[in-house]
Every structure is written in structure tokens, then in C-alpha cells.
Amino acid sequence: MDESRDDEPHPHVPPGSYGPYDAHDSYGPHDSYDAHAGDGEAEAAPRVPVPRAAPDDLGPPPHQAPGDPGSPPPPQPPVPDRPPTQQHAPLPPQRGTAPPEADMPATPGGGTETPSHDVLRSLLGAWALSACSVEETDAVEAHLGECATCADEALRLRDAVALLHTERDLDLDPLLRFRVLENCLGRRPARIPVPEWASPYDAETARLDALLRDIGEAEWNRPVQLRWFEGGEPVDRATTVAGVIGHLLTVDGLVAGALGLDDPLGRDAPHAPTERTEKFWLAESRPVASEVHAPWRNQSHTLIRTVSFAGHGVADLSVSYSDFSLSLQDSLLDRAFECWMHADDIAEAVNYPYDPPRGSHLHRMVDLAARLLPAALAGRRRSGLAGPARHLVAAGSPGRSLHLEIEGAGGGDWYIPLDSPAALGSADHAVAQVALDRVEFCHLVAGHVSPEEAAAGQDGDRDAIRDVLFAAASLSRM
């Protein structure tokens, strides 16, 4: 331990020099002017120091002849009676002297060599913030054209700096919420699992609820045009966003009634979806968000909870729609399809991006429509809206068929029997083929596009193709 007094000169610092044990305030990197100027001299104006080079780039200071101005004093020999016990750190230069030339960053045209790779890399942050001098900027940008590693780092730093600009739009991608929701629904197991056949309805009501929570109060009054087909002719009806949710609330009430739950329209409500909707709209002169959003979402939650606790036996329960009936599992699939279609109507009205359902759910919706097509075709034939049957076969036997090819995620191949709803569709008996995009086919079934505009590819019996396309459009309703 060094027991020397503070007033004794340090053995390695010459008397009068400014060393690390001086009682005055310590030397720092910003002390770039002479604090001990003479009494008759004005105090020198401080200058902004240039960035110091990286420590690993600094070599030994260049040789300076003794007596050169600004050269550090030569080291003193150790005191004989107290030899040093450890190597001391290099001494900083005296105040009032310029730092050694090796400590100064080299700049182009400044009379020194081109800065090294590490020096230029240390300036990338300042360069990204446009805080470099002109010389430093020129040196960095010249280096970026030669060094791929520094160029990549410079791009990342510039992208990071761009996020600091206040004028940049920091809104999240509007589809991010849907993607996170879909991922959670697909991966997170529930304590009481939702039946697989009810998962499309669960997903689509959740997606629509997310859309409704993102729109403003005024947007609930945006006009929405509902479209469908009746008797082969397009029909439309004007309403609002709130009116669409009221429509979904009343038709979902048919499923609730079949499960023994409360019907939102009461016990004496009609069973036809259009009549139920008209009754609700007449009772509510102009539905608003507070009257339809929460009741619709609570009802959908109750339906999911009920079928989840009821088990598998409830899937075959019949749900009546007045002129036709569906099993409960097909009914919830039908409600999921209509929820998606009307959510798409709302999204179009409020300029909101909206994606189709996930592939596995959409495949189930297309499959339901394909299974309903033979009965719809037979009904149109009885009404004189479709051509006569050409070759009747026994129930369950293969007969004339149309190959329906649905392209895209959730698509597939279906064979629609043409002459009898009880016949079996067969690839060996196919007389025609229709190729449709998955979303285009769903819009056809929903009555959003006409049969003449729907088919992307047709081959074979033209009458069979026309009859199937119009039968698909006839599946639509309000």
C-alpha cells in the first residue's frame, strides 16, 4: 500500500505536471481547452471534440523528438528505495496540449490516413442520426460501398431511426387482430372443448365481434345492401350495420329455440328467417349498437356453451326454418357461413379489410352447400325452373353427375347428382365440370354474384352446368 503523503510528488509524474493524483478536478475527455491560461490571456473558447477512435484501433503514439511542443514529458526512472509493484496505466496528456495524433479520428483530406474499419463502424450510429460531420459522412458512405457487413448494419440503424419520426403512422396492421385471434382459436385448448362441428360458428362470430368493436359509433348507421336470389331473380334490401346484426340475432334465435333457450322474438315468433327479420326491424324503427351488439354476442356465447356442455348427442337435433330443416350441426355451420357473408357486407360498407374463414372451416361450408345442391336442383325442377331428369336411377346408385371443382384453401372436388337427389354422385358418370374459386363459389351460394358471372371454367353439358349454378344461387336467402 502506498503510504506517501498527498503533498509528495508521485514517483512517475514529474513535478508540476497534471497527473491522475492531482488535487484539482480530474482530466476528462471534454477538457479540450487550457484551464491554466495566463492572467493576461483570455480564456480559450471550448471546441466540440471530435469522436475518439476505438481503443483497439490505436497504435503506439508516433515518435516525437525531445523538445517538440506538445510532446509528453519523458517517463522518470523509478525511485530506488520504492520500486513499483505494478504497471501503471499510461498517463493522459497535460492540459493545454493537443492529444496524440493517433487518438484523433482520421478524416478524408485531413492529412491523415483513411480511417480503419472499426473506426468507421463506430460512426454508423451517428451517421444514421445524421450527426456526423461532412468529412465523417463522406468517409462512412465511401466505406458502405465496399463493406457488406457495415452496409447491412447501416440499413438496420436507418430503419430504427425512421421509427423515431413523429409523423410516421404507428397504427397496427388491421388484420393483426384477426390473425392473433385465429391462432389462439386454433391452438389454445379449452377446459370444456367446443365440438369440432361448432368451431366454425365460434370462430366467425368471434371475428365479426372483433370487427364491430373496431368501428366507431357513427359507423353503425352506415348503409348496407343485403343481396340474395328468389325464384332465379336477384333481390336486395337496404339496411344499416345495426340492422344486419339485428338480422343475425333473430335468425340465430331459431337455433336457440331448438336448444330450449330463449328466443329473442318470443314464443310466437315466425320460423321463416325473412319474416323474423322483418318483425324485428318493424319493432325497432332504427336499431342502434347498444340494442343489438351485446344481445347478439351474448346469444352466440350461450349457444356455444350449451352445445359444448350438451355433448355429441345434440348434433343431430333438428332446427326448423319453416320450409326446410337442418340438423343442429349443419344449422350452426349455415349460421357460420351467413355470419361471414354479412361480416363481409359490413366490412365493405365501413372500408374494413376482412379475410375469408380458415381453410378447414371454409371446406365444411362448401361441403354443406354441395350436399344441399341435389335437393335444391330437384326443387327447381318441380317448379319448372330446371330441365327434366334424363336418366333416373335407384336411390344410392351412381347416376349422371357434375364435377364441381373448388380451387384454393378449403376447396376440393365434389360430384353432384343431376337426375335424382337420392342418387350417388360419381366421377365415372360425370357429364360436365365447373371450376370455381372458393370465395367466388361462396358468393354465388350467398346470392352476391349471378350464376352467369360465377363460373371460371366450364366443360361438358351446358344445360347441366346452368341448372347447377342456378340451384347454387337459389340456396341464398336474406
C-alpha positions as CSV (number, residue, x, y, z in Angstrom):
1,M,0.0,0.0,0.0
2,D,1.3,3.4,-1.0
3,E,1.6,5.4,2.3
4,S,3.1,8.6,0.6
5,R,1.5,11.9,1.6
6,D,-0.7,13.8,-0.8
7,D,1.8,16.7,-1.0
8,E,4.7,14.4,-2.1
9,P,5.3,14.2,-5.9
10,H,4.2,10.9,-7.4
11,P,7.3,8.9,-8.4
12,H,6.0,8.6,-12.0
13,V,4.8,12.1,-12.5
14,P,7.3,15.0,-12.9
15,P,6.8,17.9,-10.6
16,G,4.4,20.5,-12.0
17,S,2.7,18.1,-14.4
18,Y,-1.1,17.4,-14.4
19,G,-1.3,13.7,-13.3
20,P,-4.0,11.4,-12.1
21,Y,-3.4,12.2,-8.4
22,D,-3.6,16.0,-8.8
23,A,-5.8,17.5,-6.2
24,H,-7.5,19.6,-8.9
25,D,-10.6,18.4,-10.8
26,S,-9.7,15.4,-12.9
27,Y,-8.9,15.4,-16.5
28,G,-11.8,14.2,-18.7
29,P,-12.4,13.7,-22.4
30,H,-14.1,17.1,-22.7
31,D,-11.3,19.2,-21.2
32,S,-10.1,20.4,-24.6
33,Y,-9.0,23.9,-23.6
34,D,-6.3,25.3,-21.3
35,A,-7.7,25.9,-17.9
36,H,-4.4,27.4,-16.7
37,A,-4.1,30.2,-19.2
38,G,-2.0,33.2,-18.2
39,D,-3.6,36.1,-16.4
40,G,-3.3,38.4,-19.4
41,E,-4.8,35.9,-21.9
42,A,-8.5,35.5,-22.5
43,E,-9.8,32.1,-21.7
44,A,-9.9,30.0,-24.9
45,A,-13.4,29.2,-26.2
46,P,-14.2,25.5,-25.8
47,R,-14.4,23.5,-29.0
48,V,-16.7,20.5,-29.7
49,P,-14.4,17.4,-29.5
50,V,-14.4,15.0,-32.4
51,P,-15.2,11.4,-31.6
52,R,-12.3,9.4,-30.3
53,A,-11.2,6.4,-32.2
54,A,-11.9,2.9,-30.9
55,P,-9.3,1.7,-28.4
56,D,-8.4,-1.4,-30.4
57,D,-7.5,0.8,-33.4
58,L,-5.0,2.9,-31.5
59,G,-1.3,2.1,-32.0
60,P,1.6,3.4,-30.1
61,P,2.0,7.2,-30.4
62,P,4.3,8.3,-33.2
63,H,7.9,9.2,-32.2
64,Q,8.4,12.7,-31.3
65,A,11.8,14.3,-30.9
66,P,12.5,15.6,-27.4
67,G,11.6,19.2,-27.0
68,D,8.8,19.2,-29.6
69,P,5.9,21.3,-28.5
70,G,3.1,19.3,-27.2
71,S,5.1,16.1,-26.6
72,P,4.5,14.4,-23.3
73,P,7.4,14.6,-20.8
74,P,9.7,11.6,-20.8
75,P,9.0,9.0,-18.1
76,Q,11.0,9.4,-14.9
77,P,13.1,6.5,-13.5
78,P,11.5,4.8,-10.5
79,V,12.6,5.9,-7.1
80,P,15.3,3.4,-5.9
81,D,14.0,2.9,-2.4
82,R,10.5,2.2,-3.6
83,P,10.3,0.2,-6.8
84,P,7.0,0.0,-8.5
85,T,4.9,-3.1,-7.6
86,Q,2.6,-2.9,-10.6
87,Q,2.4,-1.5,-14.1
88,H,0.8,2.0,-14.1
89,A,-1.7,3.0,-16.8
90,P,-0.5,5.4,-19.5
91,L,-0.7,9.0,-18.4
92,P,-3.1,11.4,-20.1
93,P,-1.6,14.4,-21.8
94,Q,-1.1,17.6,-20.0
95,R,-3.7,20.3,-20.1
96,G,-3.2,22.7,-22.8
97,T,-1.6,20.2,-25.1
98,A,-3.2,18.5,-28.1
99,P,-3.9,14.8,-27.8
100,P,-1.6,12.5,-29.7
101,E,-2.2,12.2,-33.4
102,A,-3.2,8.5,-33.1
103,D,-6.1,9.5,-30.8
104,M,-7.7,11.7,-33.5
105,P,-10.0,10.0,-36.0
106,A,-8.7,10.2,-39.5
107,T,-10.8,12.2,-42.0
108,P,-10.5,12.4,-45.7
109,G,-8.4,15.3,-46.9
110,G,-7.3,16.0,-43.3
111,G,-3.8,14.9,-43.9
112,T,-4.1,11.6,-42.2
113,E,-4.7,8.1,-43.4
114,T,-8.1,6.6,-44.2
115,P,-10.0,5.6,-41.0
116,S,-10.0,1.8,-40.3
117,H,-12.9,-0.5,-40.5
118,D,-13.6,-0.4,-36.7
119,V,-13.4,3.4,-36.6
120,L,-16.0,3.8,-39.4
121,R,-18.2,1.1,-37.9
122,S,-18.2,3.0,-34.6
123,L,-19.6,6.1,-36.5
124,L,-22.6,4.2,-38.0
125,G,-24.9,5.2,-35.2
126,A,-24.1,8.9,-35.6
127,W,-24.3,8.6,-39.3
128,A,-27.8,7.1,-39.1
129,L,-28.8,10.0,-36.9
130,S,-27.2,12.5,-39.4
131,A,-24.9,13.6,-36.6
132,C,-21.6,13.1,-38.4
133,S,-19.5,15.9,-39.8
134,V,-19.2,16.3,-43.6
135,E,-15.8,14.6,-43.6
136,E,-17.1,11.7,-41.5
137,T,-20.2,11.3,-43.6
138,D,-18.1,11.0,-46.7
139,A,-15.8,8.5,-45.2
140,V,-18.6,6.3,-43.8
141,E,-20.6,6.4,-47.1
142,A,-17.5,5.5,-49.1
143,H,-16.9,2.6,-46.8
144,L,-20.5,1.4,-47.1
145,G,-20.0,0.8,-50.8
146,E,-17.1,-1.6,-50.0
147,C,-18.2,-3.4,-46.8
148,A,-21.3,-5.5,-46.9
149,T,-21.4,-6.1,-43.2
150,C,-21.4,-2.4,-42.4
151,A,-23.9,-1.7,-45.1
152,D,-26.4,-4.2,-43.6
153,E,-25.8,-2.7,-40.1
154,A,-26.3,0.9,-41.6
155,L,-29.7,-0.2,-43.1
156,R,-30.9,-1.6,-39.8
157,L,-29.9,1.6,-38.0
158,R,-31.6,3.8,-40.5
159,D,-34.8,1.7,-40.2
160,A,-34.6,2.1,-36.4
161,V,-34.1,5.8,-36.7
162,A,-37.2,6.0,-39.0
163,L,-39.4,4.7,-36.2
164,L,-38.5,7.8,-34.1
165,H,-40.1,10.2,-36.6
166,T,-43.4,11.5,-35.1
167,E,-45.1,11.8,-38.5
168,R,-44.8,8.0,-39.1
169,D,-48.1,6.1,-38.8
170,L,-47.7,3.7,-36.0
171,D,-51.1,2.0,-36.3
172,L,-51.0,-1.8,-36.3
173,D,-52.0,-3.8,-39.2
174,P,-55.8,-4.1,-39.0
175,L,-55.5,-7.8,-39.9
176,L,-53.2,-8.5,-37.0
177,R,-56.0,-8.8,-34.5
178,F,-57.8,-11.4,-36.7
179,R,-54.6,-13.4,-37.2
180,V,-53.9,-13.5,-33.4
181,L,-57.5,-14.5,-32.7
182,E,-57.4,-17.2,-35.3
183,N,-54.1,-18.5,-34.0
184,C,-55.5,-18.6,-30.4
185,L,-58.6,-20.4,-31.5
186,G,-56.6,-22.9,-33.4
187,R,-54.1,-23.7,-30.6
188,R,-55.4,-22.9,-27.2
189,P,-57.3,-25.9,-25.7
190,A,-60.4,-25.0,-23.7
191,R,-61.4,-26.5,-20.4
192,I,-64.7,-27.6,-22.0
193,P,-63.8,-28.2,-25.6
194,V,-66.1,-26.8,-28.3
195,P,-67.3,-29.6,-30.6
196,E,-65.5,-29.7,-33.9
197,W,-68.7,-29.1,-35.9
198,A,-69.4,-25.9,-33.8
199,S,-65.9,-24.4,-34.2
200,P,-66.7,-22.6,-37.5
201,Y,-69.6,-20.7,-35.8
202,D,-67.5,-20.0,-32.8
203,A,-64.7,-18.6,-35.0
204,E,-66.8,-16.5,-37.3
205,T,-68.9,-14.9,-34.5
206,A,-65.6,-14.0,-32.7
207,R,-64.2,-12.5,-35.9
208,L,-67.3,-10.4,-36.5
209,D,-67.3,-9.3,-32.9
210,A,-63.7,-8.1,-33.3
211,L,-64.8,-6.0,-36.4
212,L,-67.7,-4.5,-34.5
213,R,-65.5,-3.4,-31.6
214,D,-63.1,-1.6,-34.0
215,I,-65.7,0.5,-35.7
216,G,-67.0,3.9,-34.4
217,E,-70.4,4.6,-33.1
218,A,-71.4,6.6,-36.2
219,E,-70.4,3.7,-38.5
220,W,-73.3,1.6,-37.0
221,N,-75.6,3.7,-39.1
222,R,-73.7,3.1,-42.4
223,P,-76.0,1.8,-45.1
224,V,-75.5,-1.9,-46.0
225,Q,-77.1,-3.6,-49.1
226,L,-78.3,-7.2,-48.4
227,R,-78.5,-9.3,-51.6
228,W,-79.9,-12.7,-52.4
229,F,-81.8,-14.7,-55.1
230,E,-85.5,-15.5,-55.1
231,G,-87.0,-17.5,-57.9
232,G,-83.9,-17.1,-60.1
233,E,-84.0,-13.3,-59.8
234,P,-81.7,-11.1,-57.7
235,V,-83.2,-9.3,-54.7
236,D,-81.7,-6.6,-52.5
237,R,-82.7,-4.8,-49.3
238,A,-81.2,-1.7,-47.8
239,T,-80.4,-1.6,-44.1
240,T,-77.7,-0.4,-41.7
241,V,-74.8,-2.1,-39.9
242,A,-77.0,-2.3,-36.8
243,G,-79.8,-3.8,-38.9
244,V,-77.5,-6.6,-40.2
245,I,-76.6,-7.5,-36.6
246,G,-80.3,-7.5,-35.7
247,H,-80.9,-9.9,-38.6
248,L,-78.3,-12.3,-37.4
249,L,-79.7,-12.0,-33.8
250,T,-83.2,-13.0,-34.9
251,V,-82.2,-15.9,-37.2
252,D,-79.7,-17.3,-34.7
253,G,-82.7,-17.3,-32.4
254,L,-84.1,-20.3,-34.3
255,V,-81.1,-22.3,-33.1
256,A,-81.6,-21.0,-29.6
257,G,-85.2,-22.1,-29.6
258,A,-84.3,-25.6,-30.8
259,L,-82.0,-25.9,-27.8
260,G,-84.6,-24.8,-25.4
261,L,-83.1,-21.3,-24.9
262,D,-84.9,-18.0,-25.0
263,D,-86.0,-16.8,-28.5
264,P,-85.1,-13.0,-28.8
265,L,-88.5,-12.5,-30.6
266,G,-90.6,-14.5,-28.1
267,R,-92.5,-17.7,-28.3
268,D,-94.9,-16.7,-31.0
269,A,-92.3,-15.6,-33.5
270,P,-92.4,-16.9,-37.1
271,H,-89.9,-19.5,-38.2
272,A,-89.1,-18.1,-41.7
273,P,-85.9,-16.1,-41.5
274,T,-87.2,-13.3,-43.7
275,E,-90.4,-12.9,-41.6
276,R,-88.4,-12.9,-38.4
277,T,-86.1,-10.2,-39.6
278,E,-89.0,-8.0,-40.8
279,K,-90.7,-8.3,-37.5
280,F,-87.6,-7.3,-35.6
281,W,-87.0,-4.3,-37.9
282,L,-90.6,-3.1,-37.6
283,A,-90.4,-3.3,-33.8
284,E,-87.1,-1.4,-33.8
285,S,-87.6,1.5,-36.1
286,R,-83.9,2.0,-36.4
287,P,-81.7,-0.4,-34.4
288,V,-78.6,1.0,-32.7
289,A,-75.4,-0.6,-31.5
290,S,-76.5,-0.8,-27.8
291,E,-79.7,-2.7,-28.8
292,V,-78.1,-5.4,-31.0
293,H,-74.4,-5.9,-30.4
294,A,-74.4,-7.1,-26.8
295,P,-77.6,-9.3,-27.2
296,W,-76.2,-10.9,-30.4
297,R,-72.8,-11.6,-28.9
298,N,-74.3,-12.9,-25.6
299,Q,-76.6,-15.2,-27.6
300,S,-73.8,-16.6,-29.6
301,H,-71.8,-17.3,-26.4
302,T,-74.8,-19.0,-24.9
303,L,-75.2,-21.2,-28.0
304,I,-71.5,-22.3,-27.9
305,R,-71.6,-23.0,-24.2
306,T,-74.8,-25.0,-24.5
307,V,-73.7,-27.3,-27.3
308,S,-70.3,-27.7,-25.6
309,F,-71.8,-29.0,-22.4
310,A,-74.5,-31.0,-24.1
311,G,-72.1,-33.4,-25.7
312,H,-72.2,-35.2,-29.1
313,G,-75.9,-36.3,-28.9
314,V,-77.2,-32.8,-29.6
315,A,-75.6,-32.6,-33.0
316,D,-78.5,-34.4,-34.8
317,L,-81.2,-32.2,-33.2
318,S,-83.5,-30.7,-35.9
319,V,-83.7,-26.9,-36.4
320,S,-86.7,-25.8,-38.5
321,Y,-86.5,-22.9,-40.9
322,S,-90.2,-23.1,-41.9
323,D,-89.9,-24.5,-45.4
324,F,-86.9,-26.7,-44.6
325,S,-85.0,-28.2,-41.7
326,L,-81.3,-28.8,-40.9
327,S,-79.6,-30.8,-38.2
328,L,-78.1,-28.7,-35.4
329,Q,-74.5,-29.3,-36.6
330,D,-75.4,-28.2,-40.2
331,S,-77.5,-25.4,-38.8
332,L,-74.6,-23.9,-36.9
333,L,-72.4,-24.4,-40.0
334,D,-75.0,-22.5,-42.0
335,R,-75.1,-19.7,-39.4
336,A,-71.3,-19.5,-39.5
337,F,-71.5,-19.1,-43.3
338,E,-74.1,-16.3,-43.1
339,C,-72.1,-14.6,-40.3
340,W,-69.1,-14.5,-42.6
341,M,-71.1,-13.2,-45.6
342,H,-72.8,-10.4,-43.6
343,A,-69.5,-9.5,-41.9
344,D,-68.1,-9.1,-45.4
345,D,-71.1,-6.9,-46.2
346,I,-70.3,-4.7,-43.1
347,A,-66.6,-4.6,-43.8
348,E,-67.3,-3.4,-47.4
349,A,-69.6,-0.7,-46.0
350,V,-67.1,0.6,-43.5
351,N,-64.0,0.1,-45.6
352,Y,-62.5,-2.6,-43.3
353,P,-60.3,-5.4,-44.5
354,Y,-61.8,-8.9,-43.9
355,D,-60.4,-12.3,-44.8
356,P,-62.2,-15.5,-45.7
357,P,-62.5,-18.1,-42.9
358,R,-59.7,-20.5,-42.3
359,G,-59.3,-23.3,-44.8
360,S,-60.7,-26.2,-42.7
361,H,-63.8,-24.2,-41.8
362,L,-64.4,-23.0,-45.3
363,H,-64.2,-26.6,-46.6
364,R,-67.0,-27.5,-44.3
365,M,-69.1,-24.6,-45.6
366,V,-68.5,-25.6,-49.2
367,D,-69.3,-29.2,-48.4
368,L,-72.7,-28.2,-46.8
369,A,-73.6,-26.3,-50.0
370,A,-72.6,-29.2,-52.2
371,R,-74.8,-31.6,-50.1
372,L,-77.8,-29.3,-50.4
373,L,-77.4,-28.8,-54.2
374,P,-79.2,-32.1,-55.2
375,A,-82.4,-31.2,-53.2
376,A,-82.3,-27.6,-54.5
377,L,-81.9,-28.8,-58.1
378,A,-84.9,-31.1,-57.6
379,G,-87.0,-28.3,-56.1
380,R,-86.3,-26.1,-59.1
381,R,-87.1,-28.9,-61.5
382,R,-90.5,-29.3,-59.8
383,S,-91.1,-25.6,-60.2
384,G,-90.3,-25.8,-63.9
385,L,-87.1,-23.7,-63.4
386,A,-84.7,-26.5,-64.4
387,G,-84.5,-29.1,-67.2
388,P,-86.1,-32.5,-66.8
389,A,-84.3,-35.6,-65.4
390,R,-82.7,-37.6,-68.2
391,H,-81.8,-40.9,-66.5
392,L,-83.4,-41.8,-63.2
393,V,-81.6,-44.4,-61.1
394,A,-82.4,-46.2,-57.8
395,A,-81.6,-44.4,-54.6
396,G,-77.9,-44.9,-53.7
397,S,-76.9,-45.8,-57.2
398,P,-74.4,-43.8,-59.3
399,G,-76.0,-41.6,-61.9
400,R,-75.3,-38.6,-64.1
401,S,-73.1,-36.2,-62.2
402,L,-71.5,-32.8,-62.5
403,H,-67.9,-32.4,-61.3
404,L,-67.7,-29.3,-59.1
405,E,-64.1,-28.3,-58.6
406,I,-63.4,-25.6,-55.9
407,E,-60.0,-24.1,-56.0
408,G,-57.9,-22.6,-53.2
409,A,-57.6,-23.3,-49.5
410,G,-60.6,-25.2,-48.3
411,G,-61.6,-26.3,-51.8
412,G,-61.8,-29.8,-53.2
413,D,-63.8,-31.9,-55.6
414,W,-67.5,-32.8,-55.3
415,Y,-69.7,-34.8,-57.7
416,I,-73.3,-33.5,-57.8
417,P,-76.0,-36.0,-58.9
418,L,-78.2,-34.4,-61.6
419,D,-81.3,-36.5,-62.0
420,S,-82.3,-37.6,-58.5
421,P,-81.4,-36.2,-55.1
422,A,-81.1,-39.8,-53.8
423,A,-78.6,-40.8,-56.4
424,L,-74.9,-41.1,-55.8
425,G,-72.5,-38.6,-57.5
426,S,-69.8,-40.4,-59.4
427,A,-66.7,-39.4,-61.3
428,D,-67.3,-42.2,-63.8
429,H,-70.7,-40.8,-64.7
430,A,-69.7,-37.1,-64.8
431,V,-71.1,-35.3,-67.9
432,A,-69.9,-31.8,-67.0
433,Q,-67.3,-29.9,-65.0
434,V,-67.3,-26.5,-63.4
435,A,-64.3,-24.9,-61.8
436,L,-64.8,-22.1,-59.3
437,D,-62.6,-20.1,-56.8
438,R,-63.6,-20.9,-53.2
439,V,-64.7,-17.3,-52.4
440,E,-66.5,-17.0,-55.7
441,F,-68.5,-20.1,-55.1
442,C,-69.5,-18.9,-51.6
443,H,-70.6,-15.6,-53.0
444,L,-72.7,-17.5,-55.6
445,V,-74.3,-19.5,-52.8
446,A,-74.9,-16.3,-50.8
447,G,-76.5,-14.6,-53.8
448,H,-73.8,-12.0,-54.1
449,V,-73.0,-12.8,-57.7
450,S,-75.2,-14.0,-60.6
451,P,-74.8,-17.6,-62.0
452,E,-73.8,-16.2,-65.4
453,E,-70.8,-14.4,-63.8
454,A,-69.6,-17.1,-61.4
455,A,-68.1,-19.9,-63.4
456,A,-64.4,-19.5,-64.2
457,G,-64.2,-22.8,-66.1
458,Q,-66.9,-24.9,-67.8
459,D,-66.8,-28.1,-69.7
460,G,-69.4,-30.6,-70.9
461,D,-73.2,-30.5,-70.8
462,R,-74.2,-26.8,-70.8
463,D,-77.7,-27.4,-69.5
464,A,-76.4,-29.4,-66.6
465,I,-73.9,-26.6,-65.8
466,R,-76.6,-23.9,-65.9
467,D,-79.0,-25.9,-63.7
468,V,-76.4,-26.5,-61.0
469,L,-75.2,-22.9,-61.0
470,F,-78.8,-21.5,-60.6
471,A,-79.5,-24.1,-58.0
472,A,-76.5,-22.9,-56.0
473,A,-77.8,-19.3,-56.2
474,S,-81.2,-20.5,-55.0
475,L,-79.7,-21.6,-51.7
476,S,-79.3,-17.9,-50.8
477,R,-81.8,-16.1,-48.6
478,M,-81.9,-12.9,-46.5
